[in-house]
Amino acid sequence: MPTAEAAERRRRRRTALLDAAGSLLTEGGPPALTFPALAERTGLATSAVHEHFPSRAALVEELCARVLLLGTTRVAAAMDAAPTPRAKAESYVRAQLALTADERHRAVLACAAHELNEAAAERAHAALGGLLDMLVDVLGRLGHEEPRLVAGLLQGVVDAAVRHLGHPGSPPPEAIADLAARVALDGVSCLPGDGHAGGRQQPGGAPA
């Protein structure tokens, strides 16, 4: 039976391997992520790498899960810190776009998109469900009659903004985030059941 010390040593090695895998992907893309390169980067034998991750697919799936967990934690924290439902919806947009500006986050998810099998991709997608549920709750508090549908539409704005990040000729990330937040919030505020029975919300502002 492994001792506590041995278990901790194994945990540290696994963490080091995942850190190194993220760095290799960021630096050189998917071709750079090989078990020999991981072994060299961490100072472990290649056989030791295989003890932790029996296949490249297993490594990529766990690396993706780790990046998604860190990302969803950051977005959830930003939403929790926002003082009003409207501010929480804005935080949902801005925090996600801030994540995609992170090179490691972007590199890992790009690799996972091409290499995860269908079952693994579904597990990764499920990890994002908690964030969408938070947004649905926020939209419900704003009075929307179809909060889950509206949440999906708002996520579409985020996804469209992500596709423009880093493209030649695109505005800076900060400008894209500002525009995406305005489009999302103006759209949320003009739909029926926006929680502003006393007046129509003006673009980017308070109810008239």
Steps between C-alpha positions, in 0.01 A plus 500: 500500500651839401611719784383859530848613398495285186154625408612860539808435287281350229264798516791742461634309200160497334462873557849561357413294192179695442684831545766388253238377252327839508831678443594275207164559332529875551853511364473266204143388448381135486814367323710610799298292745677164503581264784879527441469880511301475823761270649779741405311804631424340838814292545301177516549184302261450209375185672409712805295730278307197372432390857300818553348526154472176303421687177516843342118505498491452878753779546313744275166423669636563850682812387179630344302420816756684709495810280120504494482466878737793549310702242153434635624579851625839380177582318287390796710713736457804275124448491481451877689826555266704277241694705191480275348246259584726205860531619517123544391450138769745388758315710396175331589650161818682598650221711454244221668728248784565743555124518525464124765771496714267714737317264512178703123481534459556127772250402365221720141538384606519135688173539211338686253606231689291245608207715226419751266221404124556517460368854790710631369807319160452665664478842689822428181672385321386816765679707371829360140426595539647846591840354202501269277410795636803687414721204152347474446585867615859441267541202214355701562762766482765227151373422554318171231247418743276302826543690667186362429601142626852564811355666572298188464809283729697728757220483477529123617861529798382707584226248485746211729740684746220570526424129613858435771504767845498346380524140702736278322832480282435805479762775702446820362238743384773738296667227345168396409429864341844536296456183393145588388613846296785352337278237420232759363738762304712256347182362414373847343829597276536194338155520154457654512420869819696560404584856453868418124539502532872554683581181705396209870446560716733296804344326769446758318698762222510757128478434354810343 
